[in-house]
Amino acid sequence: MMASDQARSVAPGGIPPVVPESRSILGARVCASNYGGAVRLVLSWATTGGSYYVCVSTVHAVMEAHDDPSFREVVNNADLVTSDGMPLVWCLRLLGCPQATRVYGPTLTLHLLRAASDVGIPVAFYGSRQKVLERLLGVVHREYPSLKVAFAEAPPFRPLTTEEDEETVRRINASGARIVFVGLGCPKQERWMAAHRGCINAVMLGVGAAFDFIAGTVPQAPLWMQNAGLEWLFRLIAEPRRLWKRYAVHNPRFVLLFALQLLGRRQPAPRPD
């Protein structure tokens, strides 16, 4: 059986998977998704040879979208926006989506690596630092020995020239990768994916710190803290100098603004056409 036929078979009855319903949280679209649905969607898109991008959204991403209309447009135009953090899951449920569950970037990445290995879909990794990428590839090759990693690159920490960017796009497309995991951090990775939709013939997923977590270079919060919505506290303690502003400023504002949204005192910005 061809890989594309196998990938399509994940949709029972041959019915193509559909994008789940979504809600606007402070103007940013977030889908009431789950791991199974997200994997089926990505595999379905990956077999078409088209260009798609998936945002894995957190409170930080929602607040960036709230504060920056151009970034809000990037998020709202994504093909799928999953709820990475428990606070967004709780918000979705309060907004009438009781079926919403957490779709955590690192875990979604592992689900997709396993699925891509099973059905023979080539993948690519783009982002992070060379040392992290090498460790990540070591873990991936060990855990998924039949997975085809068609491309992997840690870009320089500066804007690429037009020529460099065109060469990167050419090499990704030439590699045959149909799923591209992008680990450039928010909001850079989302902007990169939006800028390359229509250029890169694959499904791009902005998975943030997943490269570091899977590689083991950055510790993850215990599961009980993740389920309690306290992962931000664990990460703040681990990296206070880098993350203090993100959490000390964004989190209280998010709680206040979402409370106002629920009370109907603030209308979130409309999704752009």
C-alpha positions in Angstrom: 0.0 0.0 0.0 1.3 3.5 -0.9 2.1 5.8 2.0 -0.6 8.3 0.9 -3.2 5.5 0.9 -2.2 4.4 4.4 -2.3 8.0 5.6 -5.8 8.5 4.2 -6.9 5.3 6.0 -6.7 7.1 9.4 -10.0 8.7 8.6 -12.7 6.1 9.3 -15.0 5.3 6.4 -12.8 7.3 4.0 -14.3 10.5 5.3 -11.6 13.3 5.2 -10.9 14.8 8.7 -12.3 18.2 9.3 -10.9 21.2 11.2 -12.5 21.3 14.6 -14.7 24.2 15.7 -12.9 27.2 17.2 -13.5 30.2 19.4 -12.0 33.7 19.6 -9.9 34.2 22.7 -9.0 37.9 23.0 -9.3 38.1 19.2 -7.1 35.0 18.6 -8.6 31.9 17.0 -8.1 28.7 19.0 -9.5 25.3 17.9 -11.2 22.8 20.3 -8.9 20.0 19.1 -7.4 16.7 20.4 -4.4 14.7 19.6 -6.1 12.2 17.4 -7.9 14.8 15.3 -4.8 16.9 14.9 -2.7 13.9 13.8 -5.4 12.9 11.2 -5.6 16.4 9.8 -1.8 16.7 9.5 -1.4 13.3 7.8 -4.3 14.1 5.5 -2.7 17.4 4.5 0.7 15.9 4.2 -0.4 13.5 1.5 -1.8 16.3 -0.7 1.5 17.9 -1.5 0.0 21.3 -0.6 1.2 24.0 1.8 -0.3 24.3 5.3 0.7 25.6 8.7 -0.3 24.8 12.2 0.0 27.1 15.3 0.4 25.5 18.7 -1.0 28.3 20.8 -0.3 29.3 24.4 -1.3 32.2 26.6 1.9 33.9 25.4 0.9 33.5 21.8 -2.7 34.8 22.5 -1.3 37.9 24.2 1.2 38.5 21.4 -1.8 38.3 19.0 -3.8 40.6 21.2 -1.1 43.2 21.3 0.0 43.0 17.6 -2.6 43.0 14.8 -0.2 41.7 12.3 0.6 38.7 14.4 -3.1 38.2 15.2 -3.6 37.9 11.4 -0.9 35.2 11.2 -2.5 33.1 13.9 -6.0 33.5 12.6 -5.1 32.6 9.1 -3.4 29.3 10.2 -5.0 26.1 9.0 -5.2 24.8 12.5 -4.6 26.4 15.9 -4.3 23.9 18.8 -4.6 24.7 22.5 -1.1 24.0 23.9 -1.8 25.3 27.4 -4.4 24.3 30.0 -5.6 27.9 30.5 -6.7 28.0 26.8 -8.5 24.7 27.3 -10.4 26.1 30.2 -11.2 29.2 28.2 -12.5 27.1 25.3 -14.8 25.2 27.7 -16.1 28.4 29.2 -16.8 29.6 25.6 -19.0 26.6 24.8 -16.5 23.9 23.7 -16.7 21.2 26.5 -14.8 18.7 24.2 -11.7 20.8 24.1 -8.5 19.1 25.3 -4.9 20.1 25.6 -2.8 19.5 22.4 0.7 20.1 23.8 3.4 20.8 21.2 6.1 18.3 22.3 3.5 15.6 22.7 1.9 16.3 19.4 5.3 16.2 17.8 5.9 12.7 19.2 2.5 11.5 18.1 3.2 12.8 14.6 6.7 11.3 14.4 5.2 7.9 15.3 2.4 8.2 12.8 4.8 9.5 10.0 7.1 6.5 10.7 4.2 4.1 10.5 2.9 5.4 7.1 6.2 6.4 5.5 5.8 10.2 5.4 9.2 12.0 5.4 9.7 14.8 7.9 12.0 17.7 8.4 13.2 19.8 11.4 14.0 23.5 11.1 15.1 25.6 14.0 16.9 25.7 17.4 20.7 25.4 17.7 23.0 22.9 16.1 23.8 21.1 19.3 20.2 20.8 20.3 19.3 19.6 16.8 21.9 16.9 16.8 20.7 15.6 20.2 17.1 15.7 18.9 18.0 13.7 15.8 19.8 11.1 18.0 16.6 10.7 20.1 14.4 10.5 17.0 16.6 8.0 15.2 16.7 5.8 18.3 12.9 5.9 19.1 11.7 5.8 15.4 14.3 3.9 13.5 12.1 3.5 10.4 11.2 7.3 10.2 12.7 9.1 7.2 14.2 12.4 8.3 14.6 14.1 5.0 15.9 17.5 6.1 17.3 19.1 9.3 18.8 22.5 9.8 19.5 25.0 12.6 19.4 28.4 10.9 21.6 31.3 12.0 20.3 33.7 14.7 19.8 36.5 12.2 17.4 37.2 9.3 18.3 35.2 6.2 19.1 37.0 3.1 16.6 36.6 0.2 19.1 34.3 -1.5 19.6 32.2 1.6 15.9 31.9 2.2 15.2 30.8 -1.3 17.9 28.2 -1.1 16.4 26.9 2.2 13.0 26.6 0.6 14.5 24.8 -2.4 16.3 22.3 -0.3 13.3 21.6 1.9 11.1 21.0 -1.1 13.8 18.9 -2.8 14.1 16.7 0.3 10.6 15.4 -0.2 9.6 16.2 3.4 5.9 16.5 3.9 5.8 17.5 7.6 8.2 20.3 8.7 8.6 20.8 12.5 9.6 24.4 13.1 11.3 25.3 16.3 12.1 29.0 16.1 10.1 30.2 19.1 7.0 32.4 19.3 6.3 34.7 17.4 9.2 34.1 15.0 8.1 30.6 14.0 4.5 31.6 13.3 5.6 34.5 11.1 8.1 32.2 9.3 5.4 29.6 8.6 2.9 32.2 7.3 5.5 33.8 5.1 6.3 30.4 3.6 2.8 29.0 3.0 2.6 28.5 -0.7 6.4 28.2 -1.0 7.1 25.1 1.1 5.1 22.0 -0.1 4.5 20.5 3.3 2.6 20.9 6.6 4.6 23.3 8.8 4.1 23.0 12.6 5.4 25.6 15.0 6.3 23.5 18.0 8.3 26.0 20.0 10.4 24.4 22.8 9.6 20.8 21.6 13.1 20.5 20.1 14.7 21.2 23.5 12.3 19.1 25.5 12.6 16.0 23.2 16.4 16.4 23.0 16.5 16.6 26.8 18.4 20.0 26.9 15.6 21.7 28.8 13.6 20.0 31.6 9.8 19.7 31.3 7.4 20.4 34.1 6.0 17.4 36.0 2.7 16.1 34.6 0.7 17.3 37.6 2.0 20.9 37.1 1.1 20.7 33.4 -2.4 19.4 34.2 -2.9 22.1 36.8 -1.9 24.9 34.4 1.3 25.6 36.3 3.8 24.8 33.6 4.6 28.5 33.3 5.7 28.5 37.0 8.1 25.6 36.4 9.6 27.3 33.3 9.8 30.7 35.1 11.8 29.1 37.9 14.0 27.3 35.4 14.7 30.3 33.2 13.8 33.5 35.2 15.9 36.0 33.3 14.5 35.0 29.9 10.9 34.4 30.8 10.0 36.7 33.7 8.5 39.4 31.4 6.5 36.9 29.4 4.8 35.4 32.5 4.8 38.3 35.0 3.3 40.7 32.5 1.2 38.6 30.1 -0.4 36.2 32.6 -2.2 38.7 34.8 -3.3 40.7 31.7 -4.6 37.6 30.1 -6.8 36.7 33.2 -8.2 40.2 33.4 -8.9 40.6 29.7 -10.5 37.2 29.4 -12.7 37.9 32.4 -13.8 41.1 30.7 -14.5 39.1 27.5 -16.7 36.7 29.4 -18.5 39.5 31.0 -19.1 41.0 27.5 -17.3 44.2 28.3 -14.7 43.8 25.6 -15.3 42.6 22.1 -12.3 40.7 20.7 -11.0 41.8 17.3 -12.7 40.1 14.4 -10.9 37.4 12.4 -9.6 38.9 9.2 -11.1 37.7 6.0 
